[in-house]
Amino acid sequence: MIAIRHASMDDIERIVALGERGHSRGANARFEFSGMRARIIVAQCITRRSMCALVASDDSGIVGFILGNSEEYPYIQMRYATDIALYSEAPGAGRSLIECFTRWAFDEARVDQMILGVTYGGRSERSATALYKRMGFTHVGGMFTKQRSTR
């Protein structure tokens, strides 16, 4: 069974290890992963009121996490929450993390809108898109990337 809870400072190393594994499988794997930068953002998500760090665990320990933050749009009086990173290695953990993050966003951060991203391609993108739609999210816009030439 998957349990979701707010992350603590004791969880940082496991979250960073999972994040590095997820990074190695993603579209940006060619860029070097910075454990130091990852530790900083995880600690900020744990300690800052406008940010959130949740972990999913089962009998084997932490199997997933979501990091996020809430902000106000600079041009309208409307607050939103978005994910910084989401990674899961256990069936059902991703959905449970998103459900808890959604509760945090609407109930604690008092946002008006949630924005979740998908920044990788292939099967993972199709699965995440389908999951988000099943959870009541609407697909709006898209993300386009262009890499700098390596010449």
C-alpha positions in Angstrom: 0.0 0.0 0.0 1.2 3.5 -0.9 1.3 6.2 1.8 1.8 9.9 1.1 3.3 12.3 3.6 5.1 15.7 3.6 8.8 15.2 3.2 11.3 15.9 5.9 14.9 16.9 5.8 15.8 13.3 6.5 14.2 12.4 3.1 16.4 14.7 1.0 19.0 12.1 0.0 16.4 9.5 -1.1 14.5 12.2 -3.1 17.7 13.3 -4.8 18.6 9.7 -5.7 15.2 9.1 -7.2 15.4 12.4 -9.0 18.7 11.5 -10.5 17.3 8.2 -11.7 14.4 9.9 -13.2 16.7 12.5 -14.9 18.8 9.7 -16.4 15.7 8.4 -18.1 14.3 11.7 -19.3 14.7 13.9 -22.4 17.4 16.1 -20.7 19.6 13.2 -19.6 22.5 14.5 -21.7 22.8 17.4 -19.3 24.7 16.7 -16.1 22.5 16.2 -13.0 23.6 18.4 -10.0 23.0 16.7 -6.7 23.9 19.9 -4.9 21.3 22.0 -6.8 18.7 19.2 -6.3 19.4 19.1 -2.5 18.9 22.9 -2.4 15.5 22.9 -4.2 14.3 19.9 -2.2 15.2 21.7 1.1 13.4 24.8 -0.1 10.3 22.8 -1.0 10.3 21.3 2.5 10.9 24.6 4.4 9.2 27.3 2.5 5.5 28.0 3.1 4.8 28.7 -0.6 6.4 25.3 -1.6 5.6 21.7 -1.1 7.5 18.4 -1.0 5.5 15.1 -0.7 6.9 11.6 -0.7 5.2 8.3 -1.5 6.3 5.2 0.4 5.6 1.6 0.6 7.1 -1.3 2.6 10.4 -0.8 0.8 10.7 2.9 1.6 10.3 6.1 -0.5 9.2 5.2 -4.1 8.2 8.6 -5.4 8.0 12.3 -4.8 6.4 15.5 -6.0 8.0 19.0 -5.5 5.9 22.1 -6.2 5.3 25.7 -5.5 2.6 28.3 -5.5 2.8 31.8 -6.9 0.7 34.7 -8.1 0.6 35.5 -11.8 2.5 38.8 -12.3 -0.2 40.3 -14.5 -3.5 39.2 -12.8 -4.7 38.7 -9.3 -4.8 34.9 -9.5 -2.7 32.3 -7.7 -1.5 29.1 -9.2 0.4 26.0 -8.1 2.7 24.0 -10.4 4.9 21.0 -10.1 8.7 21.4 -10.2 9.4 17.6 -10.3 7.3 14.5 -10.1 8.8 11.0 -10.2 7.4 7.6 -9.2 8.6 4.1 -9.3 5.5 2.3 -7.9 2.1 1.8 -9.5 -0.5 4.2 -8.1 2.1 6.4 -6.4 2.0 9.1 -9.1 -1.7 9.4 -8.9 -1.7 9.5 -5.0 1.1 12.2 -5.1 -0.9 14.3 -7.5 -4.1 14.0 -5.4 -2.3 15.1 -2.2 -0.5 17.9 -4.1 -3.8 19.1 -5.4 -5.3 19.1 -1.8 -2.2 21.1 -0.6 -2.6 23.6 -3.5 -6.3 24.3 -3.1 -6.6 23.9 0.7 -3.3 25.1 2.1 -1.8 27.3 -0.6 -5.3 28.6 -1.5 -4.5 28.7 -5.3 -7.1 29.3 -8.0 -5.5 27.1 -10.6 -3.2 24.0 -10.8 -0.7 23.6 -13.6 1.1 20.2 -14.1 3.7 19.8 -16.8 5.1 16.9 -18.8 8.6 17.6 -20.0 9.6 14.3 -21.5 8.4 12.3 -24.4 7.4 8.8 -25.5 5.4 6.3 -23.5 5.9 8.3 -20.3 4.3 11.4 -21.8 1.3 9.5 -23.1 0.8 7.9 -19.7 1.1 11.1 -17.8 -1.2 12.9 -20.2 -3.8 10.2 -19.9 -3.5 10.2 -16.1 -3.9 14.0 -15.9 -7.0 13.8 -18.0 -8.5 11.0 -15.9 -7.9 13.2 -12.8 -9.9 16.1 -14.3 -7.1 18.2 -15.7 -7.6 19.9 -19.1 -4.9 20.0 -21.7 -4.2 23.7 -22.5 -1.4 24.8 -24.8 1.8 22.8 -25.0 5.5 22.9 -24.5 8.0 23.3 -27.3 11.7 22.9 -26.9 14.7 23.6 -29.1 18.2 22.5 -28.1 21.3 24.6 -28.7 23.5 23.2 -31.4 26.4 21.1 -30.1 28.8 22.2 -32.9 
